[in-house]
């Protein structure tokens, strides 16, 4: 696809002229949230990636001999160069790794060059849209490893993800235990009780999203206590609560299953590994056990991404850890989930999830993925990055309807489940933002507030 067409999809999905869409968030304004993220938070992520390679130096030598040592040096050199480019606001460079998505990335860069040249601005770390800047950095990290064979397989973020899982053991144990107890009585609970359980687990899925290592690289934010105990206290912090919409959709389909709906498919567009991944797996297990869904699809990343995002290796690793646990409820969940992933649940990844495009461009850039999502009855978009891509990471007015901000992206009924850690936000009531700012002046970036924001025929 031509570069102009790729970007045209992002600005014209509803036939809206570019001037009618609000501008994208950028790090160009000194002192802004985006500027400080790129200046202060992003270089340490690269430093940690370099340190991870250093720590595995002997492993690379043992596996690959001198070739492994040279590959480690090359990867470190490429990442050090990348860090310098960022800190000195150098222009973005084309990718050179000849991967399946390289041409699409380079077309995207060409288009931004042409767009910014009109304004005499360079496509660089502090001048380009923030969403693009962040995605570009993680793709360049992947390029550094891809060009450093034979250690291209190495995930520089794995230790951070594993650490969050280990630090959240008590909460994971509590959640697995709760699920198993619930399954034993699920056939005997009435509809109102089932609704209560659905809402509880949805809220755990929401607050499990607090941990995002790309936004807090020095802070793992493990879930150290029972996640169920705090739910009542956290309810006032849910800014948009469309849980009722999700319940209505699923329970109505369940009731009319025989006549109209032989199957109900729920898709998870996944976010973080660690505790949040376990919460997603618990919810998927519950949806099938309660017959609120008959089919579960997970969509993860195909490469290491935004430090803590989930890929297939992360899921496999978590399940192995659970299976090996001395705690019965955890090991049983691990055994069950391994079986489901082989026989019932479907895991998919697609390179579109690690492109810089807003989701309104999906139908043109990745029509196969868009067609796949159209088969879903409910798509759950997890976390901050997915939200930013849903609404284009633009400077929307807080009261703009979510449906409008999606800019034509309507493959199926969908819901964003997200703790608010970056400034992109729509769909609030008039005056709501001002009221929340009194409670917490940093409310749009603190991670204290959450949303269940739905769209579609729910």
C-alpha positions in Angstrom: 0.0 0.0 0.0 1.3 3.5 -0.8 2.4 5.5 2.2 -0.2 8.2 1.5 -3.0 5.7 1.5 -1.8 4.2 4.7 -2.0 7.5 6.5 -5.1 8.6 4.6 -6.8 5.7 6.4 -6.0 7.3 9.7 -7.4 10.7 8.8 -10.3 9.8 6.6 -12.1 6.8 7.9 -15.3 8.7 8.4 -14.7 11.1 5.5 -13.6 13.6 8.0 -11.2 16.2 6.7 -7.8 16.3 8.4 -8.4 19.8 9.7 -11.5 18.5 11.6 -9.5 15.9 13.6 -7.7 17.3 16.7 -3.8 17.3 16.5 -1.9 14.3 17.7 0.0 14.4 21.0 3.7 15.2 20.5 6.7 15.6 22.8 7.7 18.9 21.1 6.4 21.1 23.9 9.1 21.3 26.5 7.8 20.3 30.0 4.7 18.5 28.6 3.9 15.0 29.8 5.0 13.5 26.4 8.2 15.6 26.4 9.2 14.4 29.9 8.3 10.8 29.0 10.7 10.8 26.0 13.4 12.8 27.8 13.4 11.1 31.2 11.6 7.8 31.0 12.6 6.4 27.7 16.5 6.4 27.9 16.4 4.2 31.0 14.4 1.6 29.1 17.2 1.4 26.5 19.8 1.3 29.3 18.0 -1.6 30.9 17.9 -3.4 27.6 21.6 -3.0 27.2 22.2 -4.2 30.8 20.1 -7.3 30.1 22.3 -8.2 27.2 25.4 -7.6 29.4 24.1 -10.0 32.1 23.6 -12.8 29.6 27.0 -12.4 28.0 28.3 -15.8 29.3 25.1 -17.5 28.2 25.5 -16.3 24.7 29.1 -17.5 24.7 28.1 -20.9 26.0 25.4 -21.4 23.4 27.1 -19.8 20.4 30.8 -19.4 21.2 32.6 -16.4 19.8 29.8 -15.7 17.4 27.5 -15.2 20.4 29.9 -12.8 22.0 30.2 -10.7 18.8 26.4 -10.7 18.4 26.0 -9.3 22.0 28.5 -6.6 21.3 26.7 -5.7 18.1 23.3 -5.5 19.7 24.7 -3.3 22.5 26.4 -1.0 20.0 23.1 -0.6 18.0 21.1 0.1 21.2 23.7 2.6 22.4 23.5 4.3 19.1 19.7 4.4 19.3 19.9 5.9 22.8 22.2 8.6 21.5 19.9 9.4 18.5 17.0 9.8 20.9 18.8 12.0 23.4 20.1 14.3 20.6 16.8 14.4 18.7 18.2 13.0 15.5 16.0 12.4 12.5 14.4 8.9 12.3 16.2 6.4 10.1 14.6 3.8 7.8 14.7 0.2 9.1 17.2 -2.1 7.5 16.3 -5.6 8.8 14.3 -6.9 5.9 11.5 -8.2 8.2 7.9 -8.7 6.9 6.9 -5.3 8.2 10.0 -3.3 7.2 8.5 -1.8 4.1 5.3 -0.7 5.9 7.4 1.0 8.6 9.6 2.8 6.0 6.5 3.9 4.0 5.1 5.3 7.2 8.3 7.2 7.8 8.3 8.6 4.2 4.8 9.8 4.7 5.7 11.6 7.9 8.7 13.1 6.2 6.5 14.6 3.5 4.0 15.8 6.0 6.5 17.5 8.3 8.6 18.9 5.4 5.5 21.0 4.5 5.9 22.6 7.9 9.7 22.7 7.8 9.9 20.2 10.7 12.0 17.0 10.8 10.7 13.5 11.6 12.6 13.1 14.9 12.3 12.0 18.5 10.8 15.3 19.8 9.1 16.5 16.7 7.0 13.5 15.7 3.7 12.2 17.1 4.3 10.6 20.5 2.6 7.4 19.6 4.8 7.0 16.5 7.9 7.9 18.5 7.3 5.2 21.1 6.4 2.5 18.6 9.4 3.4 16.5 11.7 3.0 19.4 10.5 -0.5 20.3 10.6 -1.5 16.6 14.3 -0.3 16.5 15.0 -2.4 19.6 13.7 -5.4 17.8 15.8 -4.4 14.7 18.9 -4.3 16.8 18.3 -7.9 18.0 17.2 -9.1 14.5 20.5 -7.8 13.0 22.5 -9.5 15.8 22.2 -13.2 14.8 22.5 -15.8 16.4 21.0 -14.0 19.5 18.0 -12.5 17.7 15.7 -14.6 19.8 16.6 -12.8 23.0 13.9 -10.8 24.7 15.6 -7.9 26.5 12.4 -7.3 28.6 11.8 -10.9 29.8 13.4 -10.4 33.2 11.1 -7.4 34.0 8.0 -9.4 33.0 9.1 -12.4 35.1 9.8 -10.2 38.1 6.3 -8.8 38.1 4.9 -12.4 38.0 7.0 -13.5 40.9 6.3 -10.4 43.0 2.5 -10.9 42.5 2.4 -14.5 43.7 0.0 -13.9 46.7 -2.5 -12.1 44.5 -2.2 -14.8 41.7 -2.8 -17.5 44.4 -5.8 -15.6 45.7 -7.3 -15.2 42.2 -6.7 -18.8 41.2 -8.3 -20.0 44.4 -11.3 -17.8 43.9 -11.8 -19.0 40.3 -11.7 -22.7 41.4 -14.2 -22.1 44.2 -16.4 -20.2 41.9 -16.4 -23.0 39.3 -17.5 -25.5 41.9 -20.7 -23.5 42.5 -21.3 -21.9 39.1 -24.0 -24.2 38.1 -26.1 -23.4 41.2 -25.9 -19.6 41.2 -28.7 -17.4 39.9 -28.5 -14.7 37.3 -28.0 -11.8 39.7 -25.2 -13.7 41.4 -23.6 -14.5 38.1 -23.7 -10.8 37.2 -22.0 -9.9 40.4 -19.2 -12.4 39.7 -18.8 -11.1 36.2 -18.5 -7.5 37.4 -16.0 -8.6 40.1 -13.7 -10.3 37.6 -14.0 -7.5 35.1 -12.8 -5.1 37.8 -9.9 -7.3 38.6 -9.0 -7.3 34.8 -9.2 -3.5 35.0 -7.1 -2.9 38.0 -4.6 -5.6 37.0 -3.8 -3.1 34.2 -2.1 -0.7 36.7 1.3 -2.3 36.0 2.8 -1.0 32.8 6.6 -1.2 32.7 6.8 1.0 29.6 5.3 3.9 31.6 7.1 3.1 34.9 10.3 1.3 34.0 11.7 1.6 37.5 8.6 0.4 39.3 7.2 -3.1 38.8 3.9 -2.3 40.7 3.2 -5.9 41.6 -0.2 -7.0 42.9 0.9 -8.1 46.4 -2.5 -8.5 48.1 -5.8 -10.1 47.3 -7.2 -8.1 44.3 -10.7 -8.9 45.5 -10.5 -7.1 48.8 -10.1 -3.6 47.4 -12.8 -3.7 44.6 -15.5 -1.8 46.6 -13.0 1.0 47.6 -11.9 1.4 43.9 -15.4 1.7 42.4 -15.5 5.6 42.8 -12.3 5.7 40.6 -14.1 4.2 37.6 -14.7 7.2 35.4 -16.7 5.5 32.6 -18.5 2.4 33.6 -20.2 0.4 30.8 -20.0 -3.0 32.5 -23.8 -3.2 32.3 -23.6 -3.0 28.5 -21.2 -5.9 28.4 -23.4 -8.0 30.7 -26.5 -7.2 28.7 -24.8 -8.3 25.5 -23.5 -11.6 26.9 -26.5 -12.6 29.0 -28.9 -11.9 26.2 -26.9 -14.0 23.8 -26.8 -16.8 26.4 -30.6 -16.7 26.9 -31.3 -16.7 23.2 -28.5 -19.2 22.3 -30.8 -22.0 21.0 -32.9 -19.7 18.8 -30.6 -17.1 17.5 -27.0 -17.4 18.7 -25.3 -20.8 18.5 -22.0 -19.3 19.5 -20.7 -16.3 21.4 -17.1 -15.2 20.6 -15.1 -12.9 22.9 -11.7 -11.5 21.8 -9.0 -10.2 24.2 -6.6 -7.7 22.6 -4.0 -8.3 25.3 -1.7 -5.9 27.1 0.7 -6.7 30.0 2.2 -10.0 31.0 2.6 -10.9 34.7 -0.4 -10.5 37.0 -2.5 -8.8 34.3 -2.1 -11.8 32.0 -3.3 -14.2 34.8 -6.3 -12.0 35.3 -7.1 -12.2 31.6 -6.8 -16.0 31.7 -9.1 -16.2 34.8 -11.7 -14.1 33.0 -11.5 -16.2 29.9 -11.9 -19.4 32.0 -15.0 -17.8 33.8 -16.6 -16.8 30.6 -16.6 -20.3 29.3 -17.5 -22.0 32.6 -20.5 -19.6 32.9 -21.5 -20.1 29.3 -21.4 -16.3 28.8 -19.0 -17.1 25.9 -18.4 -20.3 23.9 -15.3 -19.2 22.0 -12.2 -17.2 23.3 -9.6 -15.6 21.1 -6.4 -14.0 22.5 -4.5 -11.5 20.4 -0.9 -10.9 21.5 2.2 -9.3 20.2 4.5 -11.1 17.7 7.7 -9.4 19.1 8.8 -8.0 22.5 6.9 -4.7 22.8 6.5 -1.7 25.2 8.5 -3.7 27.8 5.7 -5.7 29.4 3.3 -6.5 26.5 2.3 -10.2 26.2 3.6 -12.5 23.5 3.1 -16.2 23.1 6.4 -17.1 24.9 5.1 -15.1 27.9 1.9 -17.1 28.0 3.7 -20.4 27.7 6.2 -19.3 30.5 3.4 -18.2 32.9 1.5 -21.5 32.4 4.7 -23.5 33.0 5.3 -21.5 36.2 1.7 -22.2 37.4 1.9 -25.9 36.6 5.1 -26.2 38.6 3.6 -24.3 41.7 3.4 -26.1 45.0 0.0 -24.4 45.5 -2.8 -26.7 44.3 -5.1 -24.0 42.9 -2.3 -22.5 40.9 -1.0 -25.7 39.4 -4.5 -26.8 38.5 -5.1 -23.5 36.7 -1.8 -24.0 34.8 -2.8 -27.5 33.8 -6.3 -26.4 32.7 -5.1 -23.4 30.8 -2.5 -25.4 28.9 -5.2 -27.7 27.8 -7.5 -24.9 26.8 -4.8 -23.2 24.7 -4.3 -26.5 22.9 -7.9 -27.4 22.4 -10.3 -24.5 23.1 -8.8 -21.1 23.3 -7.3 -19.6 20.2 -4.1 -17.5 20.4 -3.2 -15.3 17.4 -0.7 -12.6 16.7 -0.5 -10.2 13.8 2.2 -7.7 12.8 -0.4 -5.0 12.8 -0.4 -4.9 16.6 3.3 -3.8 16.4 2.9 -1.2 13.7 2.5 2.5 14.5 -0.9 2.9 12.9 -4.1 4.0 14.6 -6.8 1.3 14.6 -9.0 3.3 12.2 -6.4 2.3 9.5 -6.7 -1.4 10.2 -9.3 -2.1 7.5 -6.9 -0.8 4.9 -3.5 -1.7 6.3 -4.5 -5.2 7.7 -7.8 -6.1 6.1 -7.3 -9.8 7.1 -7.1 -8.8 10.8 -10.1 -6.5 10.5 -12.2 -9.3 8.9 -11.1 -11.6 11.7 -12.3 -9.2 14.3 -15.6 -8.7 12.5 -16.4 -12.3 13.5 -16.3 -11.4 17.2 -19.3 -10.7 19.3 -17.3 -8.7 21.8 -13.7 -7.3 21.6 -12.0 -6.3 24.9 -9.2 -3.9 24.2 -6.8 -4.0 27.2 -4.7 -1.1 28.5 -3.3 2.3 27.6 -1.5 1.7 24.3 -4.6 0.0 22.8 -6.7 3.0 23.9 -4.3 5.5 22.4 -4.4 3.6 19.1 -8.2 3.4 19.3 -8.7 7.2 19.6 -5.6 8.2 17.6 -3.7 9.6 20.7 -5.1 13.0 19.8 -6.0 16.1 21.8 -9.7 15.4 21.9 -12.1 17.3 24.1 -12.9 15.1 27.1 -16.6 15.1 26.3 -16.3 13.9 22.6 -18.2 10.6 22.3 -16.0 7.5 22.2 -17.8 6.4 19.0 -16.7 9.6 17.2 -13.1 9.3 18.5 -12.9 5.8 17.0 -12.9 7.5 13.6 -14.7 4.8 11.7 -13.1 1.7 13.6 -16.2 -0.4 14.3 -15.4 -4.1 13.4 -17.8 -5.4 16.2 -19.0 -4.4 19.6 -16.0 -3.4 21.6 -14.9 -2.2 25.0 -11.7 -0.5 26.2 -10.7 -1.7 29.7 -7.9 0.6 30.9 -6.4 2.4 33.8 -5.7 6.0 32.7 -1.9 6.5 32.6 -1.6 8.8 29.6 -3.6 11.9 28.5 -5.7 10.5 25.7 -9.2 10.3 26.9 -12.8 10.9 25.6 -16.4 10.1 26.5 -16.6 11.9 29.9 -19.7 13.8 31.1 -19.6 17.6 31.0 -17.7 18.9 34.1 -16.5 15.4 35.1 -12.8 16.1 34.3 -12.8 19.3 36.4 -14.4 17.4 39.3 -11.8 14.6 39.2 -8.9 17.2 38.9 -9.9 18.5 42.3 -9.3 15.0 43.8 -6.1 14.4 41.8 -4.5 17.1 39.7 -2.5 14.4 37.9 -5.6 12.3 37.3 -5.0 11.7 33.6 -1.6 10.1 34.1 -1.5 8.7 37.7 -3.1 5.3 36.9 -5.5 5.8 39.8 -8.6 6.0 37.6 -10.1 3.4 35.2 -12.6 3.1 32.4 -14.9 0.5 30.9 -15.8 2.3 27.7 -17.9 0.5 25.1 -19.0 1.0 21.6 -21.3 -0.9 19.2 -24.6 -2.6 19.3 -24.3 -3.7 22.9 
